[in-house]
Amino acid sequence: MATLRIEHAIHDYETWQHAFDKFQDARAAAGVRSYAIRQPTDDPYFLMLDLEFETVALAESFAQFLWQHVWSSASSSPALAGSPQTRVLELVRAAS
């Protein structure tokens, strides 16, 4: 299992959420199994997303898609403030 961790500032959550929802089919086609959106309690203008994939290769491929087709266009990412940071993570250990 691999996680694509994305962190970035936003201008407005509702605008961001609307743009995020427009890419639901692209996420499914890319192999996103699940996702979590987190926001710091003291900063409503910052988001952290964890997109879960079966493999590292799928996570890396989707990161490239985001850089090339989403974040490169203001119309595709209208609420984005600044440049996103991405990192692909592999699950080493988990407990519940």
Stockholm file with secondary structure:
# STOCKHOLM 1.0

chainA/1-96         MATLRIEHAIHDYETWQHAFDKFQDARAAAGVRSYAIRQPTDDPYFLMLDLEFETVALAESFAQFLWQHVWSSASSSPALAGSPQTRVLELVRAAS
#=GR chainA/1-96 SS CEEEEEEEEESCHHHHHHHHHHTHHHHHHHTCCEEEEECCTTCTTEEEEEEEESSHHHHHHHHHHIIIIITTCTTTSTTEEEEEEEEEEECCCCCC
#=GC SS_cons        CEEEEEEEEESCHHHHHHHHHHTHHHHHHHTCCEEEEECCTTCTTEEEEEEEESSHHHHHHHHHHIIIIITTCTTTSTTEEEEEEEEEEECCCCCC
//
